[in-house]
Amino acid sequence: MSRKTARDNAFKLIFEAPFYKNDLSVVFDAFDSGEKEGLGENDLEYIKSTVSGVVENFDVIDEKINSKLVGWSINRLPKTTAAILRLAVYEMNFNDDIPVQVAMNEAIELAKVYCDDDAPRFVNGVLESVKKG
């Protein structure tokens, strides 16, 4: 499989994590075996390390995002948009294997699939602000 498919699965688990009170054992147990089908060991490792990394750094990631939202907080955003931003900010700040621009572009692509028409532009703007510090 591709990193794009693995990232899509990671996004879905990051989206679901708050519903399970961020209990990673429950999150990973809920990961449908059908969804795992076709994923290689590298893909599964990426998914596990990324979801774990987002959950472990939840407060830091949310603070980085909240500092760039004017008059908003991440808790007020649609859950899909919040999950996409968390994934991208994690990749941008905690995963040296993924170039920042790739993390940003992939987040925009996820927003095009899972969010409303305005979300890709919004995600891009927030991530550009995060990138600049």
Steps between C-alpha positions, in 0.01 A plus 500: 500500500600861485579750772187686386283201597686459829454874572129471421469218755701696757269799449195280565647365822600850617144608426364209706744525793311769698186286484697229683645750749832467315546144631739365238432136579131553427576714193727235350265216596222683317715525188307269270700203381353564155661842499835340584474270202748595234707716734866404530705492818644847426150639453375347824806630686443849358134488607577378850788742561311796355177442691698434819708811441196720448332368816818530708558858381134601489539805727809633321343448158172665603690795649690552173171494309308715750772765492429547128119502516368853536181505706470121486633194674559156358213368711256718303616372161329212321649175633630400157683830456645475849627146435661605171673795666623282788643245259673764289642693797631175644670412171638852462644518851570147619571284192830584334439243225223710346581835340286784635359582156398138444316494835322822406406384150369167627290677764344718231423189294333336802294815553384486138369148558358518852400862558291775344617713208652773720707265716801447268567875488449526878732204569764650273481836677532350847788276397683786327474694828624201700790456257608862542498457876 
